[in-house]
Amino acid sequence: MVTDFKAMRVTALAGGVGGAKLALGLQLALAPGNLTVIVNTGDDFEHFGLAISPDVDTVCYTLAGKANTEKGWGLQGESWNVLTALKALSAPTWFQLGDQDLATHLERTRLLQAGWSLSQVTEHFCKLWQVSSHVLPMSDQPFRTLIRTQTGELLAFQEYFVRERCEPAVAEIMFQHAEDIQPAPQALKSVDAADLVVICPSNPWVSIDPILALPGMVPALKKKPVIAVSPIIQGKTVKGPAAKMAQELGLEASAAAVLGHYADFVNGFIYDQLDGDIFTSDAYPGIIKKATNTIMKNDEDKLRLAIETLKLGEFLINNIYHHD
Ligand code: GDP
């Protein structure tokens, strides 16, 4: 029985922008330390020899209150001296590295080279940035998401996402060596220990699926109350290529398709009220569906959506979901 949603231990699965927004709402709603976020590392890559973890950084910067919310990536009050100097050297500048952000990548790379794991580096940074939540990269081993385009090109995710601005039509999303890669040490434990798991409104195909592809993750989720929040509203994304990708892959770009994607292991689903009554009464009868305003423009919106999610979680735990 849960009587106070603030006291719940929640594990969230997240990518970058959409994931970080709801993660911040959950952090604001819960007692300090009660949120763990497992973050996609399929977008990680090396650039100028540096280890870059875009989604982990977006989540950490957001939870630390340091994120540039206008851009949706990077840090507030950033300066661009190194990028300007790189431009003058005709160096590749398609991936915009701010000066402060660069310090994160330099130090992460140094620590990884000294033998730290990505989980340890992330915990260390979060402590320095006074993040009260636990941020776990989904794996300490390199997991790479690749995009095969309809013209047959194979692109690393950031090449597709940033350099090519998501323009090439996608034929296939590939996870390199997914079956050989182990989840980060605390990831499955945090799912086991959670009262509730929340799938944030991140891109299902490239931000959440890499986490779900880790050995043991879906079986662990099946033992827990899980709520997913749709990143697709009226067939469109708030930001990013999820809807375009879905269409190119021959999938429907809709909140209903997102629910269908997660139907095997979710107990609750939150989608936007702008989608109205998209579910007939016989669609996924075992899953509780709730329509609300899911657009998060500011911290109040994030907190409100987080509280609605936690209240649905409370209802699931107390009325429907029975622990062994
Ligand atoms: P990325 O790795 O930076 O692309 O980040 P994510 O996968 O976490 O986020 C991309 C998804 O977030 C897109 O599909 C957006 O539609 C979704 N998104 C962004 N902002 C919001 C929002 O305010 N509400 C909802 N429901 N989805 C959002």
Residues whose N, C-alpha, C, O or C-beta is under 5 A from the ligand:
A	BS01	GDP	G15 G16 V17 G18 G19 P201 S202 N203 S207 S230 P231 I232 T237 V238 K239 G240 A242 T294 I295 M296
